[in-house]
Amino acid sequence: MSEAMIVAAQPEAAEAGARVLKAGGNAVDAAMAAALVQGVVDPQMCGIGGFGNCQIFMPGKGVHTCLDFHGKTPLAATPDMWHNLLIEETRDGFGFVLKNNVNDLGYGSITTPGSLMAYFEAVRDFGTWDWSDVVAPAIAQADKGFAVRPHVYFWWTHGAALGRVQVEERLAFSATGRQAYFTDDGKGGRRLRRIGEQVLNPDLAQTLRILQRDGIEPFYHGEIADRIDADMRANGGLMRKADLEAYKVGRSDPIETLYRGLRVASCQPPGGGVMLLEMLNILEHFDLSAVGHNSSEYIRIVCEAMKIATADKEAHVGDPAFVNVPLDRLTGKVYAAECAQRIKAGERAHVERVTAESPQTTHVAVVDKDGNCVTMTHSLGMPSGVITDGLGFMYNGCMSVFDPRPGRAGSVAPGKSRFSSLCPTIVFEGDRPRVVIGAPGGTQIAMGVLQALLNVIDHKMPIDRAVSVPRFSSTSNAIDITNRIPDYTVEPLRDAGYEVIRSALTFHIAAVHGITVDGHGHMAGGADPGHDGVALLV
C-alpha cells in the first residue's frame, strides 16, 4: 500500500497518530500515541484509568490477536455485597441503579484499570517506536491543555440518563475535577467550562512524565500504585495495590464468521464480538438490500436480531474465566438459521428487564502502509468522578454494570470482568482487510457497528456515508430510533404493537469510526459526525 490512514473521535488524537505515521511509526505506534492523547483531550471517555479491547492484524509478522483489558472487580468485592440495594436496571441493559448510587459514583464504583498496561504491551510487542516517544505527544498535549469541543460539552451537560448520576456531579467530585472543568460564574459560584474554553490539568502531564520515564512499573507496582492504594483506603474504595499488582492483559485469537462471503473477525467475551457475529449470522438469511435500507420491515428484521442477541448475551455471556459461554452455539450457523426462521414467522423476541452502558467510550482505527491494522475501543464506562490528588486522571466507574444479584452471568465476583459491547472488528476478503471498524456507545456499540457493516456490505455505501446515515436499536422490547428516521416509516411498527422511542438527537446509537481498503489498496475513512472526529490520510 502507498497510503496510511487513521480515524479517531478527537482531531488532536488523529493528528498525533498521523504525525507518528508520517515519521515512520507503524499502525500500533500511531494507535497508542493517539489513544494516550485521547485520554488528555477526552478525559471522561477514556484514559489510563480505563479499560478496553484492541484487535491487531500484522500480515508481515503473522500476527492476528486481540488484547483484552477490561476492568476487573477488586479482590475485596463479594457477590452479595449489593444484593439488597437494587432499585432498577437501566432500560438499555447496561447498568444497574442502586441505592445511593454506590456502584455509579465515587470510590466504590472503580474496577482495576487495564488501559495503560495494554497501551504499553502493544507498543513493546508490536510497535517499532520506543515507549517514551509514543507517550511524548500526550505529554505535549497535557502541557498545552485543550479547548472544550462541542461533543465534550454536550456530554458534560447531557451525558447521563436512565437513573445514572449526572455528569456535572462526577466532574465536581474531586478537587482536580473542580479545578480543571469548572470556572468562576461571576456570581460567587462555579460553572462548567464552555465550548472553546481551555482545560488545563498539569497533574496529568506530570503523571505521564513518570510513565514516559519508567514505563508502567510505577502505576502497577511502584509510587503511583502506592498513592492509589492510600487514596482508596482513606475513602472506602474497594481497589488496593494488590489488585494493580495482579492485573494482566488478556490475549486471544479473534472469533470469526463468514457474512456474504467475507470473513468478519471480532473480539472474544467479555467483549461484544459474540453479539455482532450472532446478529450477522441471523441477518445473512435475509435479502436486506431488497428489503430496503431503513424501511419498516428492515427495522423490524434487524431489531429482532438485536433483541435475540441481547437476550442471549444477558443469559449466557460473561467473563469466560467465570462463566461457561456457549460460543459455538451463539455464533453458529445452525442456531442463526433457527432464529431467522422465527423472525420470518413474525415471532418477537423478549428482553427481560428488572424495570423500565453508558456511551462514555472512544475509538481509534489505523491502517498503515504495510497493511498493519489496529482497531481499539477504550473507555472509562460511566466515569467514577474520582481523581486521586496529584495524579490527574479519572478512574473508570465499571462496577455500575455488574449485576448485584448473585448467581448470574454478570454478577459480582472478585477479579471478574463484566461483559461490554466493545467490538473492534476487521472484515477480510480472503486474507486482505477490507473494513477496520469500531465505535464508542456503551450497550449500543454492537448495534452501531452492525448497521455500519450492513451499510457497507449489503447497501454498498462508502464508509463516510455508512457511519452517517440514521440508526436505530433494540436492546429492550422497545425500538429506539434517531430523529432523522421519518415517522411514516415507524408508524407500521407502532400499529403492529411495537413501542418506538424517538430520540431528539440527530446522531445517536453509538458513534462508528472506520476505514475501508479497496482492492487496489486505496483507503477511505469515516468519522461519525455525531462526535468531533476526523479521518486523516497520510
LUMSE-309269 format. One record per residue (C-alpha): x, y, z; residue number from 0. Coordinates in Angstrom, 3 decimals. Layout:
// LUMSE-309269
{{X Y Z} NUM}
...
// end
This chain:
// LUMSE-309269
{{0.000 0.000 0.000} 0}
{{1.144 3.549 -0.672} 1}
{{-1.168 5.148 1.869} 2}
{{-1.878 5.036 5.577} 3}
{{-4.935 6.281 7.449} 4}
{{-6.087 6.992 10.960} 5}
{{-9.599 7.810 12.145} 6}
{{-10.407 8.915 15.685} 7}
{{-13.142 10.729 17.550} 8}
{{-10.830 13.622 18.507} 9}
{{-8.923 15.768 15.956} 10}
{{-5.947 16.165 18.311} 11}
{{-5.636 12.401 18.692} 12}
{{-5.975 11.721 14.972} 13}
{{-3.305 14.320 14.249} 14}
{{-0.942 12.822 16.827} 15}
{{-1.337 9.401 15.227} 16}
{{-0.918 10.838 11.725} 17}
{{2.332 12.504 12.764} 18}
{{3.603 9.148 14.017} 19}
{{2.728 7.537 10.674} 20}
{{4.437 10.377 8.798} 21}
{{7.572 9.871 10.901} 22}
{{7.750 6.167 10.084} 23}
{{5.905 4.618 13.010} 24}
{{3.627 1.682 12.321} 25}
{{-0.112 1.346 12.968} 26}
{{0.406 0.199 16.557} 27}
{{2.679 3.144 17.387} 28}
{{0.162 5.546 15.853} 29}
{{-2.859 3.995 17.564} 30}
{{-1.288 4.031 21.022} 31}
{{0.019 7.582 20.649} 32}
{{-3.485 8.628 19.597} 33}
{{-5.055 6.705 22.495} 34}
{{-2.863 8.452 25.047} 35}
{{-3.781 11.837 23.558} 36}
{{-7.461 10.829 23.661} 37}
{{-7.074 10.397 27.413} 38}
{{-5.883 14.006 27.637} 39}
{{-8.454 15.726 25.392} 40}
{{-11.442 13.446 26.143} 41}
{{-10.662 12.554 29.758} 42}
{{-14.111 11.218 30.662} 43}
{{-14.279 9.000 27.588} 44}
{{-11.029 7.126 28.181} 45}
{{-7.637 7.283 29.849} 46}
{{-5.071 5.355 31.819} 47}
{{-7.703 4.621 34.482} 48}
{{-9.901 2.812 31.959} 49}
{{-10.443 -0.430 30.046} 50}
{{-10.999 -1.696 26.521} 51}
{{-10.219 -4.126 23.731} 52}
{{-7.813 -3.895 20.804} 53}
{{-7.570 -6.036 17.666} 54}
{{-4.196 -6.073 15.893} 55}
{{-3.515 -7.563 12.452} 56}
{{0.052 -7.583 11.097} 57}
{{0.251 -9.714 7.936} 58}
{{4.015 -9.378 7.570} 59}
{{4.574 -10.876 11.034} 60}
{{1.769 -13.407 11.043} 61}
{{0.082 -11.587 13.939} 62}
{{-3.676 -11.515 14.431} 63}
{{-4.640 -11.090 18.065} 64}
{{-6.907 -9.253 20.456} 65}
{{-5.739 -7.567 23.643} 66}
{{-8.454 -7.685 26.292} 67}
{{-8.035 -5.116 29.046} 68}
{{-11.446 -4.948 30.682} 69}
{{-11.623 -3.619 34.221} 70}
{{-11.572 -6.287 36.904} 71}
{{-13.635 -6.296 40.067} 72}
{{-11.415 -5.606 43.099} 73}
{{-10.428 -8.659 45.114} 74}
{{-12.289 -7.256 48.130} 75}
{{-15.634 -7.442 46.291} 76}
{{-18.175 -10.106 47.258} 77}
{{-21.100 -11.478 45.220} 78}
{{-23.786 -10.370 47.669} 79}
{{-22.377 -7.025 48.839} 80}
{{-25.062 -5.010 46.993} 81}
{{-27.844 -7.574 46.625} 82}
{{-30.258 -5.604 48.815} 83}
{{-29.590 -2.194 47.226} 84}
{{-31.088 -2.750 43.744} 85}
{{-33.583 -0.131 42.594} 86}
{{-33.794 -0.881 38.869} 87}
{{-31.924 -1.964 35.762} 88}
{{-31.347 0.689 33.123} 89}
{{-33.550 0.266 30.053} 90}
{{-30.529 -0.031 27.766} 91}
{{-29.475 -3.117 29.721} 92}
{{-26.025 -1.913 30.627} 93}
{{-26.166 -0.771 34.174} 94}
{{-27.951 -1.073 37.495} 95}
{{-29.247 1.741 39.659} 96}
{{-28.512 1.047 43.334} 97}
{{-29.429 2.892 46.498} 98}
{{-27.232 5.968 46.988} 99}
{{-25.571 5.203 43.623} 100}
{{-22.816 3.323 45.442} 101}
{{-21.886 1.480 42.238} 102}
{{-22.010 4.521 39.964} 103}
{{-20.202 7.431 41.636} 104}
{{-17.154 7.585 43.842} 105}
{{-14.642 5.120 45.183} 106}
{{-16.942 2.091 45.271} 107}
{{-17.547 2.263 41.528} 108}
{{-13.941 1.652 40.414} 109}
{{-12.625 -1.533 38.828} 110}
{{-8.920 -2.283 38.380} 111}
{{-7.870 -0.459 35.190} 112}
{{-6.038 -2.151 32.324} 113}
{{-5.713 0.522 29.632} 114}
{{-2.203 1.691 30.465} 115}
{{-0.841 -1.854 30.562} 116}
{{-2.442 -2.623 27.189} 117}
{{-1.025 0.503 25.540} 118}
{{2.425 -0.369 26.870} 119}
{{2.335 -4.032 25.870} 120}
{{1.054 -3.183 22.398} 121}
{{3.996 -0.835 21.790} 122}
{{6.502 -3.212 23.377} 123}
{{5.399 -6.303 21.463} 124}
{{4.066 -4.939 18.166} 125}
{{5.304 -1.376 17.737} 126}
{{8.514 -0.007 16.235} 127}
{{8.972 3.097 18.398} 128}
{{10.259 3.432 21.940} 129}
{{7.558 3.784 24.572} 130}
{{8.915 7.182 25.621} 131}
{{8.422 8.546 22.101} 132}
{{4.872 7.195 21.905} 133}
{{3.951 8.943 25.179} 134}
{{5.533 12.267 24.156} 135}
{{2.547 13.650 22.151} 136}
{{0.217 13.134 25.123} 137}
{{2.621 14.994 27.418} 138}
{{2.850 17.871 24.955} 139}
{{-0.942 17.989 24.748} 140}
{{-1.321 17.863 28.539} 141}
{{1.154 20.726 28.934} 142}
{{-0.815 22.744 26.365} 143}
{{-4.269 21.806 27.621} 144}
{{-7.239 21.511 25.307} 145}
{{-10.196 23.578 24.205} 146}
{{-13.606 22.179 25.099} 147}
{{-15.099 20.717 21.913} 148}
{{-18.846 20.531 21.124} 149}
{{-19.202 16.835 21.882} 150}
{{-17.240 17.128 25.124} 151}
{{-19.529 19.912 26.289} 152}
{{-22.627 18.066 25.114} 153}
{{-21.657 15.043 27.166} 154}
{{-20.842 17.142 30.219} 155}
{{-24.340 18.622 30.112} 156}
{{-26.435 15.772 28.654} 157}
{{-24.411 12.589 29.104} 158}
{{-26.261 10.861 31.929} 159}
{{-29.629 9.166 31.592} 160}
{{-31.751 6.273 32.808} 161}
{{-31.193 6.889 36.511} 162}
{{-27.437 7.422 36.381} 163}
{{-25.702 10.210 38.305} 164}
{{-25.434 13.429 36.292} 165}
{{-22.083 14.136 34.649} 166}
{{-21.627 17.525 36.298} 167}
{{-21.714 15.808 39.684} 168}
{{-18.990 13.417 38.515} 169}
{{-16.822 16.264 37.259} 170}
{{-17.159 18.076 40.566} 171}
{{-16.493 15.017 42.733} 172}
{{-12.745 15.596 43.135} 173}
{{-10.641 18.678 43.797} 174}
{{-8.832 18.211 40.484} 175}
{{-12.124 17.955 38.616} 176}
{{-13.453 21.145 40.175} 177}
{{-10.248 22.971 39.259} 178}
{{-9.926 21.635 35.704} 179}
{{-13.504 21.515 34.426} 180}
{{-15.141 24.477 36.162} 181}
{{-14.555 28.214 36.308} 182}
{{-15.943 31.189 38.228} 183}
{{-19.515 32.008 37.185} 184}
{{-19.098 35.663 38.203} 185}
{{-21.696 35.281 40.943} 186}
{{-19.600 33.682 43.631} 187}
{{-20.169 30.170 42.357} 188}
{{-18.857 27.947 39.601} 189}
{{-19.935 26.802 36.171} 190}
{{-18.696 24.241 33.690} 191}
{{-16.203 25.482 31.155} 192}
{{-17.891 26.139 27.823} 193}
{{-17.083 25.308 24.213} 194}
{{-13.767 26.856 23.268} 195}
{{-12.618 27.484 26.837} 196}
{{-9.321 25.958 27.885} 197}
{{-8.882 22.981 30.223} 198}
{{-5.532 22.584 31.978} 199}
{{-4.529 19.592 34.078} 200}
{{-0.826 19.816 34.978} 201}
{{-1.067 16.829 37.336} 202}
{{-1.864 14.576 34.370} 203}
{{1.176 15.875 32.487} 204}
{{3.368 15.051 35.477} 205}
{{1.941 11.525 35.771} 206}
{{2.562 10.954 32.074} 207}
{{6.172 12.088 32.500} 208}
{{6.692 9.463 35.199} 209}
{{5.220 6.804 32.904} 210}
{{7.302 8.024 29.968} 211}
{{10.469 7.681 32.022} 212}
{{9.767 4.450 33.911} 213}
{{7.114 2.636 31.885} 214}
{{4.128 1.103 33.660} 215}
{{6.032 -0.141 36.731} 216}
{{5.142 2.920 38.870} 217}
{{1.445 2.536 38.079} 218}
{{1.052 -1.160 38.779} 219}
{{3.786 -1.767 41.372} 220}
{{5.501 1.435 42.479} 221}
{{4.980 5.022 43.565} 222}
{{1.711 5.675 41.700} 223}
{{0.271 2.374 42.915} 224}
{{1.134 3.388 46.474} 225}
{{-0.663 6.714 46.081} 226}
{{-3.695 4.990 44.573} 227}
{{-3.778 2.476 47.411} 228}
{{-3.589 5.194 50.067} 229}
{{-6.403 7.168 48.426} 230}
{{-8.649 4.104 48.171} 231}
{{-8.062 3.128 51.796} 232}
{{-8.744 6.660 53.021} 233}
{{-12.041 6.912 51.129} 234}
{{-13.585 3.473 51.409} 235}
{{-12.640 2.239 47.933} 236}
{{-12.547 -1.460 47.129} 237}
{{-9.411 -1.427 44.985} 238}
{{-5.966 -1.916 46.502} 239}
{{-2.366 -2.075 45.319} 240}
{{-2.726 -5.852 45.294} 241}
{{-5.335 -5.523 42.548} 242}
{{-2.974 -3.451 40.421} 243}
{{-0.138 -5.907 41.023} 244}
{{-2.330 -8.831 39.966} 245}
{{-3.659 -7.265 36.771} 246}
{{-2.803 -8.923 33.451} 247}
{{-3.851 -8.057 29.903} 248}
{{-5.573 -10.984 28.206} 249}
{{-4.666 -12.143 24.719} 250}
{{-6.794 -14.288 22.459} 251}
{{-7.466 -15.109 18.850} 252}
{{-10.391 -13.181 17.363} 253}
{{-13.681 -15.006 16.896} 254}
{{-14.823 -15.155 13.287} 255}
{{-17.748 -15.821 10.991} 256}
{{-18.472 -15.538 7.279} 257}
{{-21.019 -12.966 6.142} 258}
{{-21.869 -12.753 2.434} 259}
{{-18.557 -14.492 1.735} 260}
{{-16.498 -12.033 3.794} 261}
{{-14.618 -13.068 6.933} 262}
{{-15.589 -10.975 9.952} 263}
{{-13.200 -11.032 12.925} 264}
{{-14.072 -9.533 16.295} 265}
{{-13.199 -9.944 19.965} 266}
{{-13.899 -12.757 22.401} 267}
{{-16.074 -12.329 25.521} 268}
{{-16.269 -10.410 27.747} 269}
{{-16.243 -8.133 24.672} 270}
{{-19.223 -7.740 22.364} 271}
{{-17.926 -9.570 19.305} 272}
{{-20.183 -12.528 20.077} 273}
{{-23.261 -10.309 19.696} 274}
{{-22.045 -8.819 16.422} 275}
{{-21.309 -12.202 14.868} 276}
{{-24.589 -13.675 16.085} 277}
{{-26.571 -10.828 14.527} 278}
{{-24.715 -11.053 11.215} 279}
{{-25.327 -14.796 11.035} 280}
{{-29.056 -14.271 11.588} 281}
{{-29.322 -11.424 9.080} 282}
{{-27.495 -13.387 6.368} 283}
{{-30.801 -15.227 5.884} 284}
{{-32.492 -12.038 4.640} 285}
{{-32.018 -10.118 1.388} 286}
{{-31.562 -6.820 3.183} 287}
{{-30.779 -4.803 0.061} 288}
{{-34.126 -5.903 -1.442} 289}
{{-35.998 -5.198 1.803} 290}
{{-34.786 -1.577 1.595} 291}
{{-32.469 0.377 3.852} 292}
{{-34.246 1.638 6.988} 293}
{{-37.677 0.617 5.711} 294}
{{-40.271 -0.522 8.251} 295}
{{-39.606 -4.174 7.513} 296}
{{-35.843 -3.636 7.582} 297}
{{-36.063 -2.049 11.034} 298}
{{-38.268 -4.903 12.264} 299}
{{-35.931 -7.637 10.996} 300}
{{-32.725 -6.053 12.263} 301}
{{-34.250 -5.119 15.636} 302}
{{-35.472 -8.666 16.196} 303}
{{-31.941 -9.909 15.548} 304}
{{-30.685 -7.302 18.026} 305}
{{-33.192 -8.458 20.657} 306}
{{-32.265 -12.111 20.231} 307}
{{-28.560 -11.317 20.620} 308}
{{-29.274 -9.094 23.627} 309}
{{-31.332 -11.772 25.387} 310}
{{-28.646 -14.371 24.674} 311}
{{-25.951 -12.034 25.969} 312}
{{-27.750 -11.458 29.228} 313}
{{-28.445 -15.144 29.746} 314}
{{-25.133 -16.635 28.694} 315}
{{-22.283 -14.168 28.133} 316}
{{-19.860 -13.016 30.805} 317}
{{-16.208 -13.281 31.759} 318}
{{-15.164 -16.692 30.364} 319}
{{-12.928 -17.209 33.394} 320}
{{-16.120 -17.326 35.488} 321}
{{-18.905 -18.238 33.031} 322}
{{-19.154 -21.080 30.515} 323}
{{-20.077 -19.105 27.402} 324}
{{-21.627 -21.301 24.633} 325}
{{-19.695 -19.528 21.889} 326}
{{-20.012 -22.270 19.293} 327}
{{-23.792 -22.223 19.554} 328}
{{-24.251 -18.449 19.757} 329}
{{-22.001 -17.776 16.766} 330}
{{-23.029 -20.908 14.852} 331}
{{-24.912 -21.012 11.575} 332}
{{-27.466 -23.617 12.716} 333}
{{-28.697 -21.519 15.635} 334}
{{-28.731 -18.432 13.419} 335}
{{-30.959 -20.203 10.897} 336}
{{-33.397 -21.136 13.675} 337}
{{-33.520 -17.517 14.867} 338}
{{-34.014 -16.207 11.342} 339}
{{-36.917 -18.590 10.809} 340}
{{-38.606 -17.262 13.947} 341}
{{-38.230 -13.687 12.686} 342}
{{-39.685 -14.669 9.292} 343}
{{-42.643 -16.249 11.095} 344}
{{-43.331 -12.948 12.856} 345}
{{-42.235 -14.045 16.316} 346}
{{-40.964 -11.371 18.682} 347}
{{-38.023 -11.846 20.995} 348}
{{-38.399 -10.756 24.607} 349}
{{-35.704 -8.941 26.588} 350}
{{-36.185 -9.204 30.339} 351}
{{-35.515 -6.136 32.497} 352}
{{-35.842 -5.536 36.248} 353}
{{-37.799 -2.366 35.444} 354}
{{-38.146 0.112 32.897} 355}
{{-23.710 1.225 29.199} 356}
{{-23.057 4.341 29.127} 357}
{{-21.767 5.914 25.891} 358}
{{-18.601 7.205 27.572} 359}
{{-16.124 5.455 25.331} 360}
{{-13.950 6.268 22.327} 361}
{{-12.320 4.582 19.363} 362}
{{-9.261 4.725 17.137} 363}
{{-8.626 2.789 13.916} 364}
{{-5.384 2.753 11.912} 365}
{{-4.135 1.072 8.748} 366}
{{-0.509 1.681 7.774} 367}
{{1.382 1.330 4.505} 368}
{{2.416 -2.247 5.302} 369}
{{-1.196 -3.329 5.781} 370}
{{-0.946 -3.475 9.567} 371}
{{-4.345 -2.787 11.111} 372}
{{-5.316 -1.682 14.618} 373}
{{-8.848 -1.124 15.842} 374}
{{-9.237 -0.254 19.528} 375}
{{-12.207 0.754 21.643} 376}
{{-11.322 2.023 25.121} 377}
{{-13.345 3.645 27.829} 378}
{{-13.983 4.687 31.407} 379}
{{-17.505 3.282 31.241} 380}
{{-19.562 5.792 33.200} 381}
{{-16.604 7.549 34.870} 382}
{{-16.387 7.327 38.643} 383}
{{-15.611 11.004 39.183} 384}
{{-12.608 10.039 41.309} 385}
{{-9.236 11.673 40.594} 386}
{{-6.540 10.969 43.154} 387}
{{-4.948 14.251 44.245} 388}
{{-1.823 14.931 42.218} 389}
{{-2.333 12.188 39.598} 390}
{{-4.688 13.987 37.207} 391}
{{-6.554 11.043 35.612} 392}
{{-10.109 9.914 36.334} 393}
{{-10.833 6.286 37.177} 394}
{{-13.439 4.161 35.432} 395}
{{-16.798 3.512 37.064} 396}
{{-17.352 -0.008 35.776} 397}
{{-18.799 -1.504 38.942} 398}
{{-22.093 0.034 37.826} 399}
{{-22.530 -2.587 35.102} 400}
{{-22.190 -5.616 37.378} 401}
{{-25.437 -7.336 38.323} 402}
{{-25.924 -7.004 42.122} 403}
{{-27.969 -10.206 42.105} 404}
{{-25.744 -13.242 42.782} 405}
{{-25.721 -16.258 40.522} 406}
{{-25.979 -14.540 37.137} 407}
{{-23.585 -14.252 34.204} 408}
{{-22.883 -10.622 35.070} 409}
{{-22.853 -10.942 38.868} 410}
{{-20.090 -9.521 41.061} 411}
{{-17.099 -11.758 41.828} 412}
{{-13.523 -10.896 42.862} 413}
{{-11.239 -10.386 39.863} 414}
{{-14.077 -10.668 37.350} 415}
{{-14.612 -8.622 34.197} 416}
{{-18.123 -7.633 33.154} 417}
{{-19.450 -8.041 29.610} 418}
{{-19.126 -4.943 27.474} 419}
{{-20.382 -4.228 23.972} 420}
{{-16.896 -3.267 22.755} 421}
{{-16.345 -4.957 19.390} 422}
{{-13.342 -3.653 17.448} 423}
{{-13.738 -5.529 14.173} 424}
{{-11.861 -6.265 10.944} 425}
{{-13.597 -7.589 7.811} 426}
{{-11.478 -9.571 5.355} 427}
{{-11.910 -10.539 1.730} 428}
{{-9.752 -13.634 1.691} 429}
{{-6.685 -12.563 3.648} 430}
{{-6.917 -8.866 2.760} 431}
{{-8.536 -6.438 5.217} 432}
{{-11.440 -4.540 3.702} 433}
{{-13.061 -2.817 6.703} 434}
{{-11.418 -1.795 10.009} 435}
{{-14.145 -0.523 12.310} 436}
{{-15.395 0.070 15.850} 437}
{{-17.375 2.505 17.966} 438}
{{-17.997 4.027 21.354} 439}
{{-21.545 3.925 22.642} 440}
{{-21.999 1.635 25.640} 441}
{{-24.546 -1.091 25.082} 442}
{{-25.272 0.345 21.631} 443}
{{-21.759 -0.295 20.277} 444}
{{-22.511 -3.626 18.626} 445}
{{-25.746 -2.185 17.198} 446}
{{-23.944 0.757 15.617} 447}
{{-21.102 -1.344 14.211} 448}
{{-23.630 -3.864 12.869} 449}
{{-25.549 -1.206 10.949} 450}
{{-22.414 0.387 9.528} 451}
{{-21.222 -3.020 8.289} 452}
{{-24.625 -3.734 6.733} 453}
{{-24.443 -0.324 5.065} 454}
{{-21.042 -1.122 3.540} 455}
{{-21.617 -4.783 2.645} 456}
{{-25.325 -5.021 1.796} 457}
{{-26.063 -1.480 0.696} 458}
{{-22.686 -0.683 -0.939} 459}
{{-22.300 2.644 0.858} 460}
{{-18.923 4.390 1.111} 461}
{{-17.667 4.372 4.693} 462}
{{-18.296 8.076 5.349} 463}
{{-21.973 7.628 4.442} 464}
{{-22.179 4.246 6.183} 465}
{{-21.306 5.807 9.546} 466}
{{-23.513 8.877 8.980} 467}
{{-26.958 7.625 7.959} 468}
{{-29.650 7.370 10.673} 469}
{{-29.533 4.419 13.044} 470}
{{-31.939 2.545 15.291} 471}
{{-31.585 -0.051 18.021} 472}
{{-33.403 -2.513 20.203} 473}
{{-31.682 -3.579 23.421} 474}
{{-35.021 -3.929 25.234} 475}
{{-38.529 -4.674 23.988} 476}
{{-38.705 -1.108 22.690} 477}
{{-37.228 0.180 19.426} 478}
{{-35.083 3.299 19.728} 479}
{{-34.755 5.489 16.638} 480}
{{-32.788 8.629 15.870} 481}
{{-34.576 11.779 14.865} 482}
{{-33.860 11.596 11.126} 483}
{{-35.899 8.422 10.658} 484}
{{-39.308 9.671 9.445} 485}
{{-42.398 8.845 11.438} 486}
{{-44.178 7.341 8.440} 487}
{{-41.505 4.641 8.461} 488}
{{-42.167 3.584 12.043} 489}
{{-45.967 4.032 12.050} 490}
{{-46.466 0.448 10.760} 491}
{{-44.310 -0.787 13.625} 492}
{{-46.387 1.130 16.163} 493}
{{-49.552 -0.192 14.522} 494}
{{-48.158 -3.706 14.926} 495}
{{-47.738 -3.112 18.670} 496}
{{-44.071 -2.153 18.939} 497}
{{-43.083 0.586 21.338} 498}
{{-40.999 3.081 19.333} 499}
{{-38.999 5.702 21.216} 500}
{{-37.707 8.644 19.210} 501}
{{-34.504 10.351 20.309} 502}
{{-34.291 14.104 19.936} 503}
{{-30.719 13.651 18.709} 504}
{{-29.725 13.782 15.057} 505}
{{-26.798 11.414 15.557} 506}
{{-27.102 8.755 18.218} 507}
{{-26.817 5.000 18.897} 508}
{{-23.044 4.544 19.044} 509}
{{-20.515 6.661 17.151} 510}
{{-18.978 4.479 14.491} 511}
{{-15.483 5.113 13.121} 512}
{{-13.979 3.050 10.334} 513}
{{-11.611 2.653 7.428} 514}
{{-12.235 0.787 4.160} 515}
{{-9.498 -0.515 1.873} 516}
{{-10.329 -1.334 -1.760} 517}
{{-8.733 -3.990 -3.943} 518}
{{-6.035 -1.556 -5.068} 519}
{{-5.031 -0.583 -1.521} 520}
{{-6.758 2.806 -1.608} 521}
{{-8.277 3.856 1.707} 522}
{{-11.306 5.854 2.776} 523}
{{-12.251 6.866 6.299} 524}
{{-15.440 7.681 8.118} 525}
{{-15.672 9.512 11.452} 526}
{{-19.140 9.602 12.966} 527}
{{-20.409 13.197 12.602} 528}
{{-22.119 12.978 15.976} 529}
{{-18.698 13.254 17.606} 530}
{{-15.868 15.639 16.786} 531}
{{-13.634 13.183 14.979} 532}
{{-11.724 13.119 11.739} 533}
{{-10.167 10.687 9.255} 534}
{{-6.662 11.588 8.081} 535}
{{-4.953 10.064 5.039} 536}
{{-1.170 10.063 5.240} 537}
// end
